[in-house]
Amino acid sequence: MSSAPRARIRIAALMLAAMLSAPLEAWAAEGTQAPADPSGARAPAQAAGRGSVPPGGAVQTVPSFVSLAKAIENSVVNVQVRSKSPEARLRRQAPPFPFGPGPGPFGGPRTPRSPIPRQGLGSGFIVSEDGYILTNNHVVEDAEEVKVRLRDEREFTARIVGRDPKTDLALIKIDVPDTKLPAVTFGDSDQLEVGEWVLAVGNPFGLDHSVTAGIISAKGRVIGAGPYDEFLQTDASINPGNSGGPLVNMRGEVVGISTAIVAQGQGVGFAIPINVAKSLLPQLRDKGSVSRGWLGIVIQRLTPELARGFNVPEDRGALVSDVMKGSPAEKGGLKRGDVVVAFNGEPIKEVTDLTRRVAAAPIGSEAKVTVIRDGQRIELPITLGEMPSETRQASVEEEPSSRLLGMALQELTPELARQLELDEESGVVVTDVDQDSPAARAGIQEGDVIQEVNRRRVATVQDVEAAISAAKEAQPVLVLVKRDDGAFYLPIERQ
């Protein structure tokens, strides 16, 4: 081959190499830009927007998290718990949340009864220079002794200052003389956007100060963990031991507290929004517990079937399934079967909207509660009380006397009422439920007490039979059920 063709081939090869290397060089330059400054400045790679595509169509590269991890690591602690409680739960350390029934609040297994001391591991983060540390309630709730290990390997005994089981938050305190501890900076979880980068820092499986990265997958998740669910969902890896650790945004601010995972799931973890914790921290520190506004009602989600049964035009609002005796709701005129559609002028779309707004309202203040009753819109002024403490569980072990819609029923005797700790001795006890029966599909469970059928009070099995017979075939049988400490409506479809 002559020298001219060889030269042309060499020039073409150089041009092709230049064309290929240019995007790679640009990618490398962009990927090695300075990470976010925890003081507040965003990394250049983030300036175009969270997860956005900059002009020209170039996709953003993954930023470096090195400086961010260094900025937060000294504020994260390892929490070690020793407990002798026979009911100590293995659900601590980022308890799994199953999409199905389970024996505990998060569906996690319980430790067998045993006097042997139990060890638990979790995480936490320093919220003040004088040693206050935020973690999860389920990490420390059964603790006889709590130890905290700092990043520099120093270990201290901590005392539990305050706990709030309803939001799964706990505040603990260590005393480190003549030392200012590195406290975190709080962010604003309300301003988070789906797709935004976050870091999860903690001690999964006892592996100190592990850092994982991901994005905010969703906001306002309701997972059945408690009455104030509004979790952040993230795909940043969260494992047993991460519970109580911080979820950090790209400005180095804590925006959440790692709390729960999906059993047998990957890339689905949940964190308490930091704004929830910020509002409760003063009470946890000063009182050791949290006081909330209280109406004294039991509410449930208004399904399309229930909306039909209560003649409500659309399935939005919270259905009042029980009103407690002597409660602010009873004094203010709320009734069983009311559908709450607004609280202090704010619309109520879901049950959680009402629970959060009532809880956040000042105790003793007058609230305007708007309800739909018998197709009419009514506004009731109600003075809020203070929420009382947790209550009881109950069970039944009696033989059935009759069976309807797949459930075995027995009349509620005074003895059964005492066993169930019921204030009133009226209703019919469900002692068994057939699998795949109309009752089972509706959610009826053994031990339930049926108090109403199609808005009619029932005291005997014959009352239940008569109410079912009188109902239209095309309509669901609307059953008011008393379970544990609450009551709610269930529509039983006969087919």
Buried (B, 14 or more C-beta within 10 A) or exposed (E): EEEEEEEEEEEEEEEEEEEEEEEEEEEEEBEEBEBBBBEEEBBEBBEBEBBEEEEEEEEBBEBBBEBBBEBBBBBBBBBBBBBBBBEBBBBBBBBBBBEEEBEBBBBBEBBEEEEEEBEBBBBBBBBBEBBBBBBBBBBBBBBEEBBBBBBEEEEBEBEBBBBBBBBBBBBBBBEBEEEEBBBBBBBEBEEBEEEBBBBBBBBBEEEBBBBBBBBBBEBEBBBEBBBBBBBBBBBBBBBBBBBBBBBBBBBBBBBBBBBBBBBEEEBBBBBBBBBBBBEBBEBBBEEEEBEBBBBBBBBBBBBEBBBBBBEBEEBBBBBBBBBBEEBBBBEBBBBBBBBBBBBEEEEBBBBBBBBBBBBEBEBEEEBEBBBBBEEEEBEBEBEBBEBEEEEEEBEBEBEBEBBBBBBBBBBBEEEBBEBBEBEEBBBBBBBBBEEEBBBBBBBBBBBBBBBBBBEBEBBBBEBBBBBBEEBEEEBBBBBBBBBBBBBBBBBBEEE
